[in-house]
Amino acid sequence: MKKSERVQLLRDDNVIGWNELRGSTNSVLNLKGVSLTRNELNNIFLNNTNLERAWFVECNLNGAWFDRANCHRISFVDCSIKNARFYCTNLKYAQFIDCDLSHSAFFGANLFNAVIRRCNLTDIKYNHNTIGLQPAPEGDLIVYKLLLSNLGSHDGTTIWELLIPKEAKRSCGTGRKHRAEFAKVIRCVSHPDILEGHSVFRASCVYRVGKTIYPDSWDDDRWNECSNGIHFFLSRQEAEEYQ
């Protein structure tokens, strides 16, 4: 089926297959790369469908089912997606911009590195198998960060251990990088003799053993993953692999 025919299948109520999409929970379609704007697609079933790199702009997708669909790098812009189902859906690197996702369910979905901007997430549902929606851990946290030092490895990188006090605000987006309102510098774990390092992106931000470090400001929006705050990882390996 050509791309134009796949788009028409979704746009035209008279095209054979439309009613099947509305009533079948086992539809299997290849809609890779389709682009739809201002379409009424409420209660549509797109289970098991390949929607990689598809675009939905100003569409009504309320009550839609995307169970086990491949939505890798899909984009939803200014869409209403209330009461939708994304069970075990691949949403890696997906984009949700200015969407209403209220009351939608993401049980077992993978939203790793998805972009979520200005969306209504009221009463969304997810479970322990969902990737990318869990909030940052609470309480005192021992975390890890990559810093630069003239006394470090050949490329100047060093790995540091920080304490995020329980009083500090913290957040995470859909990736593995976290942010905190402030942190205490514990030690350089890769080079124990080093007592000072500085930020990879801001040399004026110096980390000294025993001192509490503060960012220039704090952004409360958890979905702005790369915004203001002390950035860190929960494991040393992730800090070491960070580029």
Buried (B, 14 or more C-beta within 10 A) or exposed (E): EEEEEBBBBBEEEEEEBBEEBBEEEEBEBBBBBBEBEEBEBBBBBBBBBBBBBBBBBBBBBBBBBBBBBBBBBBBBBBBBBBBBBBBBBBBBBBBBBEBBBBBBBBBBBBBBBBBBEEBBBEEBEBEEEBBBBEEBEEEEBEBBBBBBBEEBEEEBBBBBBBBBBEEBBBBBBBBBBBBBBBBBBBBBBBBEEBBBBBBBEEEEBBBEBEEBBBBEEBBEEBBBBEBBBBBBBBEBEBBBEBE
